[in-house]
Each structure stands twice: as structure tokens, then as C-alpha cells.
Amino acid sequence: MINRDNLYKTLLYLLIAINCWSLPLHAALADDALLLEQRKKYVVAKKALSAGKLSLFKKTSAGLKDYPLYPYLRYNYLKRRLWKVKSTEISGFLAHYNDLPMANDLRKSWLSLLAKRKHWQSYVDNYTPQQSKTLQCYQLQARIKTKSDAYLLEDIRTVWLAGESLPPQCDPAFALLYKSNLMTDELVWQRIRLSMINNQPALASFLSRRLSKEEQIWAKRWIAMHQNPSSGTHKPKYDDVPIAREILLHGMHRLARQNINRALSRWDKLKSSYSFTDNEISKVERALSTRAARKKHKQAMQLLDNIAISDVDEQILHLRLRTALENEDWQTLLKWTEGKPADDGIRLRWYYWRARALEETGDVTAANEIFEWLSKERDYYGFLAADKINAPYQMNYKPLPVDLEEWQKLSTMPAITRARELYLLGSHYPARREWHHSLTLLTSYQKQIAASIAANWGWHDRAIITLAKAELYDDLVTRFPLPFNETIEKFAKMRDLDLAWLYALIRAESAFIEEVRSPAGALGLMQVMPATGKLTAKNIGLRKYNTKKLLQSSVNIRIGSAYLKHMYAAFNDNMVLATAAYNAGPTNAKRWLPKKQCEQADIWIEKIPFTETRKYVRRILYFASVYDWRLKREITPIQQRVSLVQPNKQIVAKKSCPTT
């Protein structure tokens, strides 16, 4: 039988090859040879610039003006010499290479230099909108100095309305605002509100000095409420006016986070004493409901029940599910999943748990009707539903379009060609930056073709991310690649780990970016923390180990798979618990275990309190099924991969749950 995945790829690459070789053979070879030579010269020029050998740099770079990465040489040259090169060189570079991701980095540095030199006209002429408040305020200064006053006061007001303190470079512009008719009590109140929302009471206090004496009293009350909401909400003697209600609402939101019992008591009294709007009441009661549910308060069920179906989003659905499942209250869960969810993002989850509630309350026929419909979805909940009725998993695979003309067009796009050169030269961060920048210029359809291009290069993480940006998920061959296959298969076999599980975990952890580093410090394909890597390396007898080696695929998979196996064994060969422990740590996974009796895996997963870990476990189980399909082997149903979740005493004793 002809494999459809390979047939599709073969067809695509054959079309590309035919088109490329439609050129004269000697011309194609000459182009390749020229590019290889240019790459060598680029590396020489780059090293020469770093070493300060300007003569060699200029001589080498002069012959690279038609090489895709020539702008990088010019950028690095200008960046280091901003203070002495002519302004025309910089403005010319920015005009010619405005599609370069670092162009604005150069512009920001240049604008700072122009401000320092007080070259205000040049600043105005070369300014583009910036995120930096300092640069924004320099621009306001420049407009004052050059008398570019069209809409100046309005723009100053926009910058001034911020919920945080602003740099001293803003003071000259703000002085102009303070003298104008725009500076009113209402404007000051707008910024005070932003400050309080941003937890900046000191700024609010400073700003209140610009209010009238009567208004200053209300500002002090608000700040006092922020600092002590328990006292502020206790028998307040405010008139029922808008500012009083705003202060009280602020206090209730603060108190809900600090003391849920007191907040519930205070709200009952305040709600009957002040004329809050329906929307204001809804927001406070949502805050009280979510806090009560997280604290497992005795009123949580009642409070969650009061939330309208139109206000149920992912957060509220999770808290309702967790509360109902912890109380084994299937009737309430059935009530909470009536009708159609307002948020389409929770649709599959909503209907799966409605079917489970129907099943548990005895209406198996109605439950199976929903399971039948859900089983056609390629999704974690779709796969669970398929398990319920013993239906095969529907992968709904659809390959990306074959569009040779668009492929060629995108392949010669400057940002794409720069990304490819950087990728081939091993400059992965700037290559990813170029690619990401290029996506902002593409339509959804072009992103599909771009994903094919990246996959063809073997740049799998960009292909995956590009399809996600296009919100297209049906090409499972591109979305779930099989790189590092020899190493992954080797250690899956060595550790006796489910191969699809190991692939799924690597795909979820790093999208196959070998040298990735997380903000928390995790490294490499399996996102191993340095301390974990060091201890695991010692346990498996890996010699001459250092943390940097985690950025090598062979070492990372060797250590990561050993740690995963350790988690698997520590949790009595329970894949669900091992997956949760890998993400959140074994201490958290143990803390979440059932207290007394075994629990069904789908219920336990749904109750995981960490949103990241809850989604992670569901994603890994879903990915593992897809990887079974990609590996062209029989798909293991999720229900066969998961076990009942044991209480801690059974985990320690290495006892399984009864299978009946």
C-alpha cells in the first residue's frame, strides 16, 4: 500500500525539484557555489568586525551586497559606531532595511543619541512609534523644541495617562500639560484609577495632590481602602454616590483575595445598602465565587451556581467541574452543563462532562449519543469519548496545499531568505526572530505554505509554530514530526518507555528546539532543570557531565528519559501521575493524590489545580495517540494508557487499584 504521507511529500518535493532543474544545470550549480562562497565570506567579515579589523571587514563585506545577510553586517557596523557615523548612513539603512527585525533596535539607540545631543529636528524626522516611555517623552520634548505642536497636548495627555510612574524625561512635556485646560479633576481621577488597578497607591497619593480639597478626601479614602479593605468595608458611612461605590467595589475585590469568609459577610450587607449596577454585582460575585471554589469553601457550590451560563468561561467551567467532581455531585454537574456554552473554546470539554454526568446518573443512552458525536473530533475529549463507545480515533488528517508558485514567491522573500541563511549558519535565535517577523507580513494561506517550507528545511519548530499562527491543525505530518528518531527510539527502548509518550512529551516541552532555554532555567528538548540534570547524570553514571550538555539532543534525551522513567517508577507505573510529576514536580503530584480511595483518571486530571499542568497532562495523552498514528502503529486508546489514580499509601506500597 502506498503511504499517503510519503506520497504527498514526494509529490511536493518532486514539483520543486522539477521547477529548480528547469533552469540550465550549470546555472543552478553556479548559484549554489556562489552562495557557499558568500557564506564563507560572511563568516570572515563578521569575525573581522568583532576583532576590530575594519580594513578586512570593509574589503570582505564590499563583495556581499547581494548576499541575504549583508544587512546584518551593516547593522553591526553601524550599531557600534552610532556616535561617529553620518546621520545619512543610519537613516539610509533604516529606510532601505525597514523589514529587518533589528531595524528598530538600531533606531532606538539612534533616537537616544539624538536626544542626548539635542538634535530635536532629526529626532522628530526619524521617530516612529515606540514602546519605551522615555523615547515617547523625548519625542514630545522634540516637538516642543521644534514647535511641532499639532495635537501635541492630546499626545502628552495620552502618555501621561499611565498606571505607573513615568521617567523624568517626561517632565518638560507634563509641565505644559499641567498649565493647560486639559488638566482637570476628571483627568487626574482617570490616572488614579489606573494606578489603583496597577497596585500603585503611592502614585495615586502623589497624583491626588492635584485634586481639589473635596476630591482629595475621596482619594485618601480609596488609598485607605486599598491598604485595609477589611476595615474599609466594615460599616462604611459613605453616601451612595458613584465614587463611593467604586471605592467599595475595589475594597471587595481586595478583601475577596485576603479573607473569603469576611468578604462574603461584608458583601451581603453592602449589596443591600448601595445601588451597584448589575454588571458591578456580577463582577464581585464572580470574584467571590472563584475564590470560594479555590478555597473549597462550603458556599462554593451555591456561589458557582449563581453564575449565568453566558458568563461561564474556561476558568468558571474548571471550578464548577472541580467542585462537582470533588463532591461527587453528578446531578449538579448535569445542571451546569445544560444548554450550549457561550465560550466556543470550552465546547468539547463541556459536552464530554455532560455525557459523563448523564452516564453517572443512569441515562446511558443520552450519554452515548453525545459520546458518538464527540468521537469524531480529533481532541483529548474526542478520544476519551471514542473510548467510551469503543470507536476508532478520528485523525481527520488533511495535508497542506501544494502551491509551487506561492512556494517560490515566499522562498525568495527577503525575510525568509535571511531566516534560512541564519538557520544554516547555526544562528538560531536571530533565525527564529527573522521567521517570526516574516509571519507578520503573511496571509493565513501564505503561512500554510511557509510551514511547508520550514518543514522541508527540517526546521520543525518553525513549521509547528507557523501552523499555530495560521490556526490550522489538520496537517499532522507537519505538526507532529519525527526528528531525532534514532536517539528517541534508542532511549525509549533502553528505559522501557512508551515511544509515543516520549515523543509526545518532547513535542510538548520544546517543539523539538534542541537549544531552547525556558525562563525558569529548563534546558533542551526535554526541558530538564540543571539540578535535575546533575542528579540524574550522577544516578545513571554519566561521566564528564556539565549542564551545557543538556543543549545536546543525545545527552538531553538520555537524561530526560531517565528522569521520566524515575517518575514512572516512583508513581507505581502510572503514566498520568508521572506526566504530572514531570511538569509540576513529584511533590505537587503527591499532594494532589486522592486521600482515601482510587479515582478515575479523567476525574483526577480535571481536578489538577495548576492550569498549566492540567492542560499539559491532557495534551500529552492526546499527543501520544497522534504519535501512535505518525509512527504507523496501532493506536493505544487513552483508556489503556491511563490507570486509576491511587492514594499515596498505595503508591508507597506499590499496590494497584482494583480493576473492577
N, C-alpha and C positions, 0 to 999 in steps of 0.2 A: 504494500500500500504506500502511495506517495504521501509523505508528510506535508501537510498544508503550510506549516510554519516555514519549513525549509524551502518549499516551492515559492512562497511569497518573497522571501529574501533573495532567492536565486534569481527570480524574475526582475526584482528591483535592481540588483547589482549588475545583472546582465544588460539591462537597459542603459545603466550609467556607463558601463564599460563600452558598449556599442557606440554610444554618443562620443565618449572620450576618444576612442580609437578611430572615429570618423575623420579626425584630424590626421595629417600625414604623420607617420610613425616617427620620423626624425624630429618633427616639431614638438611632439609630446615628450620625447626623451630629452630634448633640449630644454624644455620648460622645467622638467624635473631636476635636471642638472643645475640649471640656473638657481632654482630655489634652494637646493642643497648648498650651493656656494654662498648664496646670500645669508643663509642661516649661520654658516661658519663665520662670515664677516661680521654679522650682527653680534655674535658672542664676543668676538675680538674687540669690536667697538665698545661694547658695554663694559668689558673688563678694563679697557684703556681709560674710559671716563671715570670709573671707580678709582683707578690708580692715579688719576690726575695727569695722564699722558695725553694732553689735549691735541698735540700735533698728530699723533697716531689716530686719535678718535676722529678728528676732522677729516683726515685723509681717508679713513676706512668708511665712515658714515656718508661721505660725499657720493659714494657709488651705490648707496642703498635707498635712494629716494623713491624708488618704485617698489621697495620691499614692504610688505604689510606692517611690519613692526618699526618702520622708520620713525613714526610719530613718538614711539616710546623713547628713542634715542634723543629726539629733540626735547621731549618733555623733561627728561632727566637732566639734560644740559641746561635748559632754562631755569628749572626749579632751583638748581644750586647757584645760579648766577643772577637771580632776580634783581639784586641790588645794583648790578652794573651793566646789564644788557639794555639795549634801547627799548623803549616802550612799544615801538612799532613791531619789534620782533615778537613780543608777547601777544599783542593784540592780533597780529597776523596769524600766530599759531592758534589762538583761541577761535578765530574766525574760520580758519581752514579745517581744524580738527575738533569742531564743536561736538561731534558724536563720540569723542573719546571719553571713557568713564572718568579718567583723571583730570579732564579739562577743567572741571570746576574746582578741583583741589588746587590747581595752579592759579586759577582766578582768585580763590580765597586768599592765598598767600600774597598775590599781587595787590589785591584790594587793601590788605592790611598794611603793605608797604606804602601804597599811595596815601593812605590816611596818615601814616606816621610822617610822611614828607609833606602832608597838607596839599597834595596835588588834587584839589577838590573837583576841578572840572573833568580831569581824566577819570576820577572816581565815578562821577555821575555818568560819563560816557560809556564806561565799561562795566557798570554794575548790572548784575542780573539777580533776580530774587534769591535770597539766601536764607538758610535756617538759623544761622548764627545771629543772635540778638545784637552782638557787638557790631557785626558788619551792617546789620539793618540800621543801627543808630548812627554809624559813620555815614551811611548814605543820607540819612536825614540831616546830619551836620553839613554834608557836602551840598545838599540842596539849599540849605540856609545861606551858606557862604557864596554860592553861585546864583542866588536869588531865583532858583527854580521852584517857585512857590505854588505851582498848580496843584491843588488838593493836598498841600503839604500838611496842614493842620489835621486833616482827616487821617492821613497816613501816620502822623505822630500819635494820634489817639488810638489807632489800631495796634501799634506797637506797645503803647502804654498799658493797654488792657490785657494784662498777663497775671497769672496766679502765682508768680514768683518774683523775687527781687530781680531788678534789671541792672546791667553793668553801668558804671559811671560814664561811659561813652554816650549814654542816652541823655545825660543831664542837660546839655545845651538845648536839645530839641524839646525836652519836657518843660524847661523854663518858659519856652514860647507857648506851650500848651496851657500852663498854669495862668498865664496872663490873658488867655483868650476866653471868649464866651462859651467855648465848648466845655470848660471845666465847671461842672455843676455837681450838686449833691448826688444826683442820679448816676452820673458817670463814676463818681467815687464809689458809690454803692455797688456798681457793676464789678469793679475790681475787688472790692472787699469780698463779694460773693465768691469770685474766682479764688481768692486767697483762702477762704474758709474751706471750700471744696478741696483745695490742694493742701489742706492741713498746714497753713501758714498764718497762725494767729498773730505772730509778731508783726508781720507785714500788714495785716488788717488793722492792727493797733496804730501803726505808723500812718497808714492811709487815712484813718479816722480823724486825724488832726485837721484835715481839710474840710471836714463836715461842719455844718452849723452846730451850735451848742446842743440844741434839742436832739439832733440826729446822732451826735456823739454818744449820748446816753444809750441809744439803742445799739450802737456798735459795741459799747462796753458790755452790754447785756449778752450780746451774741458771743463775744470772746469768753465771757464767764461761763456761758452755756457749753461752749466747746470744751473748756477745761474741766468742767464738773457737771456733766449732764444729769447725774443723779440728783444733785441739789437743784439744778435749774428747772427740772421738770416736776419738782415736788411743790404742789400748790402754788403755781405761778400766779401773780396778780397783774398780768398784762391785760390791757384792753384787747378785744377781739378785732385787731387790725392786721393788715397784710404782713407787716414786718414782724409782728409778734408771732404770727402763725409760722412764718418762715424760720424764725429762731427756734421755736418749739419743735418743728419738724427736724431741724438739724440736730437738736438735742436727742430726739427719739432715735434717730439713726445711729448716733454715737452710743447711746445707752443700750441699744439692742446688741451691739457688739461686746459691751462690757458686762452687762448683767441682764440676762434674758428674763428672769423672774420679775425683777423690778420694772423692766421695760414693759412687760405685759400688763402689770398692775397700773402703771402710770398711763398707758395708752387708753385703757378703758375710761379713765376719768377725763383725760384731755379731749378725747374724741367727742364726748358729750358736752364739753364746755366751749369748744371753738368750732367755727364754721369752716372746717377744712373742705376742700373740693374732693370729689370722688377720686380723681387721679392722685391727689396727695395721700388720701387714705389708703388707696391701693398700693402705693409705693411703700408706705410704712408697714402695712400688713404683710407685704411680700418680704420685707427685711426681717420682720418678726418671725414669719413662717420658716424662712431659710435658716435663721439662727437657731430656732427651737428644734428644727429637724436635725441639724448638725449636732446639737447638744443632746439629742434623744430625749427631749422634754416630753412630759406626759401630755401636753396640749398639742404636740406636733401634728398629730393626725387631724385634729379638728381645724387647726390653722391652715394646714395644706389643703384641706377640703374646701375652705372658703375662697380659694383662688379660682378665678374664672378660667374656663377652658381656653379662652383667647389669650390668656397671659401665661399659659404653660409652655415653657421653652425647655431646652436641654437640662438646665440646672434644676428647674422645678420637677420635671419628669424624673430625674435621677433621685431627688429627695423623696418624692412620692413612692417610687419603686423601692428604695432602700427601707423606708418606714413601713410600708405594707409588707414587704418580704420579711423584715425582722420580726414583725408581729404575726406573721403567717396569716395575714388578713386578706384572703383572696377575693372576698366579696367587695371590699373597699377598692381593691385594685381593679376589679371589674367595673366598678362605678367610675373610677378615674380614667379609664380608657374607653369610655363611651364616645361615640361620635368620631369626628375627624380632627386630628391635631392641627392647630393653627400654624405650627412651625414644620415645614416640609422636611427639615433636617432630622427630625425625630420620628418620622413616619414609620419606618421599618421596625424600629425599637418599640414604638407604641403598639403596633399591631401584633408583634411577637408576644409581648407580655399580656395583651388582651387574650390571645389564644391560650396562653399558659393559664391565665385566670379562669377561662372557660373550662379548660381541661381539669383544673383542680376542683372546680365547683360542680363537675359532673356533666357538663354539656360538651361531650367529646365530639359530637357531630359538627357543632358550630366551630369548635376549636380546629378540627381538621380542615374545614373549609378555608379558614384563614391560613393555616399551615400550607395548604395546597397552593394558594395564591402567592404566599411569601417564598415558597421553594423555587420559584422561577427567577428570583433575584440572586445576583452574584454578590453576596454580602454575608457577614458573620451571622446575622439573624436569618437570612435566607437559607444558609447552610444548616443552622440549627433546626429550622422549620422542616427542611428536607429530611433530616434525621428522624424527626417525629413521625413522618409518614413513610419512611424508608424509600424516599425518592432520590434519584441521582442528582448530583450537584450540577447546576446550570452555569457554565463558564461564560456564555454569551460573548465569545471571542470575536472581535472584529478588527482586522489589520488596518494599519494606517494607509491612506491613499497613496498610490504610485503616480506621481506627477513630476515627470522628468524636467519639464520646463521650469516649474517652480523650484525644484531641487537645484537646478543650475543657477537660477536667479539668486537664491539665498546663499548658495555656496560661494558666490563672488561678492556678497555684501561685505563691505569693509570690516564691520564689527565681527562678523562670522569668520572671515579670513584671519583677522588678528587673533581671535579666540583659538583657532586651530593651530596657528603658529606657536602661540604661548603654550598650548597644551602639549604639542610635540616637543617643545623645549623644556618641558617639566616645570614651567612656571604656573602651577595650578591655581593659586589664588587669583592672580590677575587674569588668567584664562577664564575662570568662573565669573569674575567681575565683568569681563567683556561680554560673555554669553548672556548673563543676566541683563545687562544693559541692552543688548540686541533685542531681547524679548519685548521690551517696552515699545519697540518700533514695528512689531509684527501683529498681523491679524490672528484670530484663532486658527484659521485654516493654515496659515503660514507656520504657526507653532507646531502643528502636526508634522509638517514636512521637516521643520528644524529638528524635531525629536528623532525623525528617521536619520537625519544627517549625523546627529550626535551618536546614535546607536551604531551607525556604520563605522564611525571612528573608534568605537569601543568606549566611548565616554558615557557610560551608563547612567551615572548620577544626573548628568545634564538632561539626558533623554527622559528620565523619570520625572524630574522637576519640571521640564518643559511641558510634558503632557498634563501635569497637575495644574500648571498655569493656564493651560487651554481648557481645563475641566473636562478632559477626555480620558476615559479609563478603560476602554474596551480592548485596546491592543495589549494583551497580556504578555506577549513575547517581548515587547519593548519595555513594558513596566516591570516585568519580573525576569531580568536577565540571569545568566548563569556564569558570571565571571569567577575567577579563582577556583574553578571547578575541581581541579586536581587536589588542591590543598584542602578545600572544604570536604570533599569526599573522603580524603585520607583521614582527617581527624574525626569525622563523623563515625567512620568505621572503627578507628582506634578507640574512641570513647564509648562506642556502642550507643550513639545518639541518633535519633530520627533525623535523617538527612534533610528532609523538607523543613523540619523545625529549625535546624541550624541555618539553613538558607533564609528562612523567614525572619529569624532574629537579626541576622546581618543586614538584610534588606531594610528592616525597620530601624535598626540602630544607626546606620551610616549611609544607606542607599549606595553602598559599595564605594564610598570615597575612602581610599586607603589611608590618607594622611590627615583625616579630619580630627579636629580637637573641639570638644564641647566647651561652653562657658564654665562648666563645673570642673573641667580638667580631664574628662574621659578622653581616651585616645584610640584612634584607629577603627578598623572595620567593626569590631565588636564592642567598641566604646568601653574599654577597660580602664578603670581608675588606676592611677600609679601605685597606690598602696596595695590594691588587689593584685595587680600585675606582679609586684615584687614578691608578695607572699605566695602566689600561685606558682611563680617560676621556681621558688625555693622548694615547694612541695613536690613539683614534678621533676626536680633535679636538672633544671635548665641552667647551664653554666654560662659564665661571661654575659650575664644579662644586665641590661640597663633600660631605663624607662623609654628612651628614644626608640628602642627596637619595637615598641608597640605600634609604631607607624609603619612597620613592615608587615605585609599581609601574612607571611608564613609564621612569624612569631606571634602576631596578634591572634590569629585563629588557633594556634597551638595553645596559647594561654587562655583565651576566651572560652574555647570549647572545654578545657579542663575545669574552669570555674563553673561553667554551666552544668557540667557533669556532677561537680561537687554539690551544687544546689539541688540537682535532681535526686541525688542520693540522700541529701540532708532532709528532703521533704518526701521521703518514702516513695520515690519514683513517681511523683505526681507532677505532670507537665505543667498544669495550671499554676500550682504553687511555686514551682521552680522558675517559671516565667515571671511571675510577680516578684519573686525574690531577686531575680536578676536585675529587674528595673528599679525596685524600691528598696532593696536590701533585705536580707533574711530576718532582721529584727522586726521590721514592719510587717512582713508576710506572716510571721508568727503571731504578732499582735492582732492580726485580722482573722485568725483561725476561729472556727466555731468554738463556743465554750463547752458545750455538753455532748452534742451528737453530730453525726456526719451530715453533710449538706450537699445538695446537688450543685454541680459546678457552675451552671448558668446563674443560679441564685447567688452563689458566693461571689462570682465575678461582678455581678451587678451591684453588690454592696461595697465593693472596694472604695474606701473614702477618697483616695488620691485620684483625681480626674485623669492625670497623665497615665498612671499605672492601669487604671480600669480600661482606658482606651487601648493601651499598649497590649494587654493580655488578649483582648478581643481581636486586635489587629494581627497579632502573631498567629493565633489559631486560624484566622481567615487566610493569612498569607501561606501558612503551611499547606492548606488544601490546594491553593493555587499552584504552589511549588510541586506538589504531587503531580498535578496536570502538566506542568512545564517539564518535569523530569520523565514524563511519559510512563508513569507507573500508575497502578491502581490507586485511586484517591481514598485515603483513610478518612472516614467520617469523623467529624469533630467529636461525636459522642464516644468514639473508640479511642480518641487521643486523650480525653479527659477522664478523670476518676472522681468519685465522690470526695469531697474535701473533709479531711479528718480533723478532730480536735487535737490539740497539742500533745496530750498524753498518748494518743495513738501514734502520732508521728514519732515521738520519742521511743515508743515501744516497738516501732516498725510493724504496726498492725494495720491492716487494711480495713475499709468499711465493708459491711456485708453487701453482697451484690444483688440481693433480692429487692 
